[in-house]
Amino acid sequence: MDKYFYIFAGVNGSGKSTLYKTNFLNKDIKNSIRINTDEIVYSFGDWKSNIDQIKAGKIAIQLRNKCFLEEKSFNEETTLTGKTILKIIDKAKDLGYKIHLYYIGIDNPEIAKERVKNRVTRGGHGISSNLIEKRYYESLKNLERIINQCDFIEIFDNSEKFIRIFYYENKQIYINNIEKVNWITEKFKSLINNL
């Protein structure tokens, strides 16, 4: 039986949780084990507490390792920054997981900063503007790094509203107005042409 690692990726404020909560996704994703450190923190603590965030991170690692051990499908949200997520993707691939990527991009980091600020006013978790700025560009670079490891890719622009701009499955590619999307790099365009 196939096992899947469903990745919801994009900078903070891009719309990862919003996409996950839509009815648009297939039921297999909804039936997979959900690993989301923000949701884990909310289940027992306060996002402002570093101790609670560290505890939630440890719980997420335990859940992921259990999924790997029991060969269960799971889904996870990530900003797709840092090296840890790249190692997790490598491990999943080595263990025979099919990698399904749902990437949400936005035109610029200012949109992300404003959305996070609005989220905080509604009681949601915050993150510094400097870190959002850094993650915005690093996330796009890591998208280029992992593109060839994915068995399925769906990319959305959510600068204003969700628009599917790229879809890849079974060596079939669907592209919709990708040339109008500011954050898609030329390097990325050349990578998808070689899938």
C-alpha positions as CSV (number, residue, x, y, z in Angstrom):
1,M,0.0,0.0,0.0
2,D,1.3,3.4,-0.9
3,K,2.2,5.9,1.8
4,Y,2.2,9.6,1.4
5,F,3.9,12.7,2.8
6,Y,1.6,15.7,2.1
7,I,3.5,18.9,2.4
8,F,1.7,22.3,2.8
9,A,4.5,24.8,2.2
10,G,4.9,28.6,2.0
11,V,6.0,31.5,4.1
12,N,4.1,32.5,7.2
13,G,0.8,34.1,6.2
14,S,0.7,32.6,2.8
15,G,-2.4,30.5,3.5
16,K,-1.2,27.0,4.3
17,S,-3.8,26.3,7.0
18,T,-6.5,28.0,4.9
19,L,-5.8,25.7,2.0
20,Y,-5.8,22.6,4.3
21,K,-9.2,23.5,5.7
22,T,-10.8,23.8,2.2
23,N,-13.0,21.1,0.8
24,F,-10.9,21.2,-2.3
25,L,-8.4,18.6,-1.0
26,N,-9.0,14.9,-1.5
27,K,-10.1,12.8,1.5
28,D,-6.9,10.9,1.7
29,I,-5.1,14.0,2.9
30,K,-7.8,14.7,5.5
31,N,-7.5,11.0,6.6
32,S,-3.7,11.2,7.0
33,I,-2.1,12.1,10.3
34,R,-1.9,15.9,10.8
35,I,1.4,17.3,12.1
36,N,1.1,21.1,12.7
37,T,3.2,22.6,15.5
38,D,0.9,25.6,15.8
39,E,-2.1,23.4,16.3
40,I,-0.1,21.3,18.8
41,V,0.8,24.4,20.8
42,Y,-2.8,25.6,20.8
43,S,-3.9,22.2,22.2
44,F,-2.0,22.7,25.5
45,G,-0.3,26.1,25.7
46,D,0.5,29.6,24.5
47,W,2.3,30.4,21.2
48,K,4.1,33.2,23.0
49,S,5.8,30.8,25.3
50,N,9.2,29.5,24.0
51,I,8.8,26.5,26.3
52,D,5.5,25.6,24.8
53,Q,6.8,26.0,21.3
54,I,9.8,23.7,22.0
55,K,7.5,21.1,23.6
56,A,5.2,21.3,20.5
57,G,8.2,20.8,18.2
58,K,9.2,17.7,20.1
59,I,5.7,16.3,19.9
60,A,5.7,17.0,16.1
61,I,9.1,15.1,15.8
62,Q,7.6,12.1,17.8
63,L,4.5,12.0,15.6
64,R,6.5,12.1,12.4
65,N,8.9,9.4,13.6
66,K,5.9,7.3,14.6
67,C,4.4,7.7,11.1
68,F,7.7,6.7,9.5
69,L,8.0,3.7,11.8
70,E,4.4,2.6,11.2
71,E,4.5,3.5,7.5
72,K,1.5,5.8,7.8
73,S,0.7,8.7,5.6
74,F,0.9,12.1,7.2
75,N,0.6,15.8,6.3
76,E,2.6,18.7,7.6
77,E,2.8,22.4,7.3
78,T,6.1,24.1,6.8
79,T,7.6,27.4,5.7
80,L,10.0,25.2,3.7
81,T,13.0,27.0,5.3
82,G,16.1,25.6,6.9
83,K,17.7,22.3,6.4
84,T,15.6,20.2,8.7
85,I,12.6,20.0,6.3
86,L,15.0,19.1,3.4
87,K,16.3,16.2,5.5
88,I,12.7,15.1,6.4
89,I,11.8,15.0,2.7
90,D,15.0,13.0,1.9
91,K,14.1,10.5,4.7
92,A,10.5,10.2,3.5
93,K,11.7,9.6,-0.1
94,D,14.3,7.0,1.2
95,L,11.5,5.2,3.1
96,G,9.4,5.0,-0.1
97,Y,6.9,7.7,0.6
98,K,5.3,9.5,-2.3
99,I,5.9,13.3,-1.8
100,H,2.9,15.5,-2.5
101,L,3.7,19.2,-2.4
102,Y,1.1,22.0,-2.1
103,Y,3.0,25.2,-2.2
104,I,1.4,28.6,-1.6
105,G,3.3,31.7,-2.8
106,I,2.6,35.4,-2.6
107,D,4.0,38.4,-4.4
108,N,6.1,39.8,-1.6
109,P,7.0,39.5,2.0
110,E,5.0,42.6,2.9
111,I,1.8,40.7,2.2
112,A,2.9,38.0,4.6
113,K,3.8,40.5,7.3
114,E,0.4,42.2,7.0
115,R,-1.5,38.9,7.2
116,V,0.4,37.8,10.2
117,K,-0.2,41.1,11.9
118,N,-3.9,40.7,11.2
119,R,-3.8,37.2,12.5
120,V,-2.3,38.4,15.8
121,T,-5.1,41.0,16.2
122,R,-7.5,38.1,16.0
123,G,-5.6,36.2,18.7
124,G,-3.5,34.1,16.4
125,H,0.2,33.5,16.6
126,G,2.8,36.0,15.5
127,I,6.3,36.1,14.1
128,S,8.8,38.9,13.6
129,S,8.8,40.9,10.4
130,N,12.5,40.2,10.0
131,L,12.0,36.5,10.2
132,I,9.1,36.6,7.7
133,E,11.4,38.6,5.3
134,K,14.2,36.0,5.6
135,R,11.8,33.0,5.3
136,Y,10.1,34.4,2.2
137,Y,13.2,34.2,0.1
138,E,14.6,31.0,1.7
139,S,11.3,29.2,1.1
140,L,11.4,30.0,-2.6
141,K,15.0,28.7,-2.8
142,N,14.1,25.5,-1.1
143,L,11.1,25.1,-3.4
144,E,13.6,25.0,-6.3
145,R,15.7,22.4,-4.3
146,I,12.9,19.9,-3.7
147,I,10.9,20.2,-6.9
148,N,12.5,17.1,-8.5
149,Q,11.8,15.0,-5.4
150,C,8.0,15.4,-5.6
151,D,5.7,12.9,-7.1
152,F,2.8,15.4,-7.2
153,I,3.0,19.2,-7.1
154,E,0.3,21.8,-6.9
155,I,1.3,25.5,-6.6
156,F,-1.0,28.3,-5.8
157,D,-0.6,32.1,-5.9
158,N,-2.4,33.6,-3.0
159,S,-1.3,37.2,-3.3
160,E,-5.0,38.2,-3.4
161,K,-7.0,34.9,-3.6
162,F,-6.1,31.3,-4.3
163,I,-5.3,30.7,-7.9
164,R,-3.8,27.4,-9.0
165,I,-0.9,28.2,-11.3
166,F,0.9,24.9,-11.6
167,Y,-0.1,21.2,-11.3
168,Y,2.1,18.2,-11.9
169,E,1.2,14.5,-11.7
170,N,2.2,11.4,-13.6
171,K,4.6,13.5,-15.8
172,Q,1.6,15.7,-16.8
173,I,2.0,19.4,-16.4
174,Y,-0.7,22.0,-16.2
175,I,0.3,25.7,-16.2
176,N,-2.0,28.6,-15.6
177,N,-0.8,32.2,-16.0
178,I,2.5,31.4,-14.4
179,E,4.2,34.1,-16.4
180,K,2.1,36.7,-14.6
181,V,3.2,35.6,-11.2
182,N,6.0,37.8,-9.8
183,W,7.5,35.4,-7.3
184,I,8.1,32.5,-9.8
185,T,11.8,32.7,-10.7
186,E,13.3,32.0,-14.1
187,K,15.2,29.1,-12.5
188,F,12.0,27.6,-11.2
189,K,10.4,27.9,-14.7
190,S,13.4,26.0,-16.2
191,L,13.2,23.3,-13.5
192,I,9.5,22.6,-14.2
193,N,10.2,22.4,-17.9
194,N,12.5,19.5,-17.0
195,L,10.1,17.5,-14.9
